[in-house]
Amino acid sequence: MPKHKERRSKSRLKSSPQNPYIANEFKEQDAWRMFRIMAEFFEGFENLRGVRPAVTVFGSARTLQNAEDYEKARRIAYSLSKKGFSVITGGGPGVMEAANLGAHEAGGRSIGCNIELPFEQKPNPYINLPVNFHYFFIRKVMFLRYTSAVVVMPGGFGTLDELFEVLTLVQTHKIDPLPIILVDQDYWKGLGDWIRNTILGNRHYIDKKDPDIFHIVDKPEEVVRIITAYYRYKKA
């Protein structure tokens, strides 16, 4: 294509008063983006195959190292690693770092699915199997594709997004049932009550059995007990 025609073609892709819905040129090239998406899926599947059994730990990146939640996440990951589980996190700081630290201390497989962000989230130093992602949705597939259980520590919007995604996938039978454990009664009790009393009790937007998809506990030992008991029962 002649250069002057190429320039005109690109200029039509830019946002304008006549066409304000095109944010940038890159969004007009979805067909080409598919190659990057396919490559990222392939790399994720290749890197993570063979990690089962595994437990995914979600929680806030803002949790401080001296916080109780940090120590709980470390202890949970340490104990599960000692029982043969790989530990999968988002690879960043806070709860993710704590869980990777626990797995690292136990000599287990410590996996970090890090996401590329504008402010450059750096992987924590306790990962021995790093996997990097550009797309959030691919990263979320990898969190659950190879996991045998999900542990959810206190966190913000990202943690809630991850929690409700796995709840929805189990509820709709898109993935097999698995233990989903929310840690910290003080933090999660209000959400559990709202689900039972409002979503179910007042509106009937979910089935009676749906609140039983998850557990709310306080102690790391309870997390380990629920997960190990679940898989002992499945084998029996």
C-alpha positions as CSV (number, residue, x, y, z in Angstrom):
1,M,0.0,0.0,0.0
2,P,1.4,3.5,-0.8
3,K,2.4,5.4,2.2
4,H,-0.1,8.2,1.8
5,K,-3.0,5.7,1.5
6,E,-1.7,3.9,4.6
7,R,-1.7,7.1,6.6
8,R,-5.3,7.9,5.5
9,S,-6.3,4.4,6.5
10,K,-4.9,4.7,10.0
11,S,-6.3,8.1,10.5
12,R,-9.8,6.8,10.0
13,L,-9.4,4.5,13.0
14,K,-8.8,7.3,15.4
15,S,-11.6,8.6,17.7
16,S,-13.4,11.6,16.2
17,P,-16.6,13.6,16.9
18,Q,-18.2,11.7,14.1
19,N,-17.0,8.3,15.4
20,P,-16.3,8.7,19.2
21,Y,-16.6,4.9,19.9
22,I,-13.2,4.0,18.5
23,A,-10.8,4.5,21.4
24,N,-7.6,3.7,19.5
25,E,-6.3,1.9,16.5
26,F,-5.2,-1.2,18.4
27,K,-8.8,-2.1,19.2
28,E,-9.6,-2.3,15.5
29,Q,-7.1,-5.1,15.0
30,D,-8.8,-7.9,17.0
31,A,-8.1,-10.5,14.3
32,W,-4.4,-10.0,14.8
33,R,-4.7,-10.0,18.6
34,M,-6.0,-13.6,18.4
35,F,-2.5,-14.8,17.6
36,R,-1.2,-13.3,20.9
37,I,-4.1,-14.7,22.8
38,M,-3.5,-18.2,21.4
39,A,0.2,-18.0,22.2
40,E,-0.5,-16.9,25.7
41,F,-2.9,-19.7,26.3
42,F,-0.4,-22.2,24.9
43,E,2.4,-20.9,27.1
44,G,0.2,-21.1,30.2
45,F,-0.9,-24.6,29.5
46,E,2.6,-25.7,28.7
47,N,4.1,-24.1,31.8
48,L,1.4,-25.3,34.3
49,R,0.8,-28.9,33.1
50,G,1.9,-31.3,35.8
51,V,1.4,-29.0,38.7
52,R,-1.6,-30.9,40.2
53,P,-2.7,-31.2,42.9
54,A,-2.6,-27.5,43.4
55,V,-4.4,-24.8,45.6
56,T,-5.0,-21.3,44.3
57,V,-4.7,-18.5,46.9
58,F,-6.4,-15.2,46.3
59,G,-6.2,-12.0,48.4
60,S,-5.1,-8.4,48.5
61,A,-1.8,-7.2,47.1
62,R,-2.0,-4.4,49.8
63,T,-1.7,-6.8,52.8
64,L,1.4,-5.8,54.8
65,Q,4.0,-8.3,55.9
66,N,3.3,-7.7,59.6
67,A,-0.5,-8.2,59.1
68,E,-2.3,-11.2,60.5
69,D,-3.7,-12.1,57.1
70,Y,-0.1,-12.3,55.7
71,E,0.9,-14.8,58.4
72,K,-2.3,-16.9,57.9
73,A,-1.7,-17.1,54.1
74,R,1.9,-18.1,54.7
75,R,0.9,-20.8,57.2
76,I,-1.8,-22.2,54.9
77,A,0.5,-22.4,51.9
78,Y,3.3,-24.0,54.0
79,S,1.0,-26.7,55.4
80,L,-0.6,-27.5,52.0
81,S,2.8,-27.7,50.4
82,K,3.9,-30.2,53.0
83,K,0.9,-32.3,52.1
84,G,1.9,-32.3,48.4
85,F,-0.1,-29.4,46.9
86,S,1.4,-26.8,44.6
87,V,0.5,-23.3,45.5
88,I,-0.7,-20.9,42.8
89,T,-1.0,-17.1,43.3
90,G,-1.1,-14.0,41.2
91,G,2.6,-13.6,41.8
92,G,2.5,-10.1,43.3
93,P,3.0,-8.7,46.8
94,G,0.7,-8.9,49.9
95,V,-1.2,-12.2,50.3
96,M,0.3,-13.5,47.1
97,E,3.8,-13.0,48.4
98,A,2.8,-14.6,51.7
99,A,1.4,-17.7,50.1
100,N,4.5,-18.1,47.8
101,L,6.7,-17.6,50.8
102,G,5.0,-20.4,52.7
103,A,5.3,-22.8,49.7
104,H,8.9,-21.8,49.3
105,E,9.7,-22.4,52.9
106,A,8.1,-25.8,52.7
107,G,10.2,-26.8,49.7
108,G,7.1,-27.0,47.5
109,R,6.1,-25.7,44.1
110,S,5.5,-22.0,44.3
111,I,3.7,-20.7,41.2
112,G,3.2,-17.0,40.4
113,C,0.8,-16.0,37.5
114,N,2.0,-12.5,37.2
115,I,0.1,-9.9,35.2
116,E,1.6,-7.1,33.1
117,L,0.2,-3.8,34.4
118,P,0.9,-0.1,33.6
119,F,2.5,0.4,37.0
120,E,4.6,-2.8,36.5
121,Q,3.6,-5.3,39.2
122,K,6.8,-7.1,40.0
123,P,6.8,-10.8,40.8
124,N,7.6,-11.6,44.4
125,P,11.0,-13.3,45.1
126,Y,9.5,-16.6,46.4
127,I,8.2,-18.0,43.1
128,N,10.0,-21.0,41.6
129,L,7.6,-21.3,38.7
130,P,6.8,-17.9,37.2
131,V,4.2,-17.5,34.4
132,N,3.6,-14.1,32.9
133,F,0.4,-12.9,31.4
134,H,-0.8,-9.8,29.4
135,Y,-4.5,-10.6,29.5
136,F,-6.5,-10.8,32.8
137,F,-9.0,-13.3,31.3
138,I,-6.2,-15.8,30.3
139,R,-4.6,-15.5,33.8
140,K,-8.0,-16.2,35.4
141,V,-8.4,-19.4,33.3
142,M,-5.0,-20.6,34.5
143,F,-5.8,-19.9,38.2
144,L,-8.6,-22.4,38.0
145,R,-7.6,-24.8,35.2
146,Y,-5.2,-26.7,37.4
147,T,-6.4,-26.1,40.9
148,S,-7.9,-28.5,43.3
149,A,-9.1,-25.9,45.8
150,V,-9.4,-22.1,46.2
151,V,-8.5,-20.2,49.3
152,V,-9.7,-16.6,49.5
153,M,-8.1,-14.2,51.9
154,P,-9.5,-10.7,52.5
155,G,-9.0,-8.4,49.5
156,G,-10.6,-5.7,47.3
157,F,-12.3,-5.6,44.0
158,G,-9.9,-8.0,42.3
159,T,-10.3,-10.6,45.0
160,L,-14.1,-10.3,44.9
161,D,-14.0,-10.7,41.1
162,E,-11.9,-13.9,41.4
163,L,-14.2,-15.2,44.2
164,F,-17.4,-14.7,42.3
165,E,-16.0,-16.1,39.1
166,V,-15.2,-19.4,40.8
167,L,-18.5,-19.4,42.6
168,T,-20.3,-18.9,39.3
169,L,-18.3,-21.6,37.5
170,V,-19.1,-24.1,40.2
171,Q,-22.8,-23.1,40.4
172,T,-23.3,-23.4,36.7
173,H,-21.3,-26.7,36.5
174,K,-18.7,-25.2,34.1
175,I,-16.0,-26.6,36.4
176,D,-16.1,-29.6,38.8
177,P,-17.0,-28.8,42.5
178,L,-14.0,-28.0,44.6
179,P,-13.4,-26.6,48.1
180,I,-13.8,-22.8,48.2
181,I,-12.7,-21.4,51.5
182,L,-12.9,-17.8,52.7
183,V,-10.5,-17.0,55.5
184,D,-11.5,-14.5,58.3
185,Q,-14.9,-14.6,59.8
186,D,-14.9,-10.9,60.6
187,Y,-14.2,-10.0,57.0
188,W,-16.5,-12.4,55.1
189,K,-19.4,-13.0,57.5
190,G,-21.3,-9.9,56.2
191,L,-21.0,-11.2,52.6
192,G,-22.1,-14.7,53.6
193,D,-25.1,-13.3,55.5
194,W,-26.0,-11.1,52.5
195,I,-25.9,-14.0,50.1
196,R,-28.1,-16.1,52.4
197,N,-30.5,-13.5,53.6
198,T,-30.8,-11.2,50.6
199,I,-29.8,-13.0,47.4
200,L,-31.5,-16.2,48.6
201,G,-33.9,-15.3,51.4
202,N,-35.5,-12.1,50.0
203,R,-35.0,-12.5,46.2
204,H,-34.5,-16.2,45.6
205,Y,-31.9,-15.4,42.9
206,I,-29.9,-18.5,43.8
207,D,-30.8,-22.0,44.8
208,K,-30.9,-23.1,48.5
209,K,-27.8,-25.3,48.1
210,D,-25.7,-22.5,46.5
211,P,-24.5,-20.9,49.8
212,D,-23.0,-24.3,50.6
213,I,-20.6,-23.9,47.7
214,F,-18.2,-22.0,50.0
215,H,-16.9,-22.2,53.6
216,I,-16.0,-19.3,55.9
217,V,-13.3,-20.1,58.5
218,D,-10.7,-18.4,60.7
219,K,-7.8,-20.7,61.3
220,P,-5.2,-22.0,58.8
221,E,-5.7,-25.5,60.3
222,E,-9.4,-25.4,59.3
223,V,-8.4,-24.6,55.7
224,V,-6.1,-27.6,55.5
225,R,-8.6,-29.9,57.2
226,I,-11.4,-29.0,54.8
227,I,-9.2,-29.5,51.7
228,T,-7.6,-32.8,52.8
229,A,-10.9,-34.2,54.1
230,Y,-12.6,-33.4,50.8
231,Y,-10.1,-35.3,48.7
232,R,-9.9,-38.2,51.2
233,Y,-13.7,-38.5,50.8
234,K,-13.5,-38.4,47.0
235,K,-11.0,-41.2,47.0
236,A,-13.1,-43.4,49.3
